[in-house]
Amino acid sequence: MVIPDKDLKIEITEDRPNGMHTSPNPYWITITHIPSMACVRAYSGEARSQNKVKEAALLCLEMLVDYCGGECGYPERLKP
């Protein structure tokens, strides 16, 4: 199953310790499948592996969306 990019929300958040500056910083990647509201979060301690972590998170999300059928179980929560 391949999820179209328009159905994904991808967020990358750097994990910066308070009072410390290290370079490169570890980060979190959060990917949400908008139609089903399924969400996967992955962590990487190495900045060079961002693409690998994103790819792994997408594979997990594809399995999760396939398992839940690709639809939100609580559509009333999506209404404004």
C-alpha positions in Angstrom: 0.0 0.0 0.0 1.4 3.4 -1.0 -0.2 6.4 0.7 -0.4 9.6 -1.4 1.6 12.6 -0.1 -1.6 14.7 0.0 -3.0 12.4 2.8 0.1 12.8 5.0 1.2 15.4 7.5 4.9 15.1 8.4 6.4 17.0 11.3 10.1 17.0 12.2 11.0 18.2 15.7 14.5 18.7 17.0 15.2 17.3 20.4 17.2 20.0 22.1 18.3 19.5 25.7 17.8 22.6 27.9 21.0 24.5 28.4 23.0 22.4 26.1 24.0 22.8 22.5 25.1 19.7 20.6 25.4 19.5 16.9 23.8 17.7 15.1 20.7 17.3 17.3 18.6 14.2 17.6 15.0 14.6 16.3 11.5 13.1 16.2 9.6 12.5 13.0 5.8 12.4 13.4 3.7 11.3 10.4 -0.1 11.5 10.5 -2.5 9.9 7.9 -5.1 12.6 7.7 -8.1 10.5 6.5 -7.7 7.9 9.3 -5.9 10.1 11.9 -3.5 7.2 12.4 -0.1 8.6 13.7 3.4 7.2 13.9 6.3 8.8 15.7 9.9 7.8 15.2 13.1 9.0 16.9 16.6 9.3 15.6 19.7 10.2 17.5 21.7 10.8 14.3 20.9 13.7 12.0 22.4 11.9 9.0 19.7 9.1 9.2 16.7 11.4 8.7 15.6 9.7 5.4 16.0 6.2 6.9 13.8 7.1 9.9 11.2 8.8 7.7 11.1 5.7 5.5 10.7 3.3 8.4 7.9 5.5 9.9 6.1 5.5 6.6 6.3 1.7 6.4 4.8 1.4 9.9 2.1 3.9 9.0 1.2 2.0 5.8 0.8 -1.2 7.9 -1.3 0.6 10.5 -3.6 2.3 7.9 -4.0 -1.0 6.0 -4.9 -2.7 9.3 -7.5 -0.1 10.3 -9.0 0.1 6.8 -7.9 3.7 6.1 -10.9 5.4 7.7 -11.3 7.4 10.9 -13.4 5.5 13.5 -14.6 8.8 15.0 -15.4 11.1 12.0 -17.3 13.5 14.3 -14.0 14.6 15.7 -12.9 15.8 12.3 -15.8 18.3 11.9 -15.0 21.9 12.7 
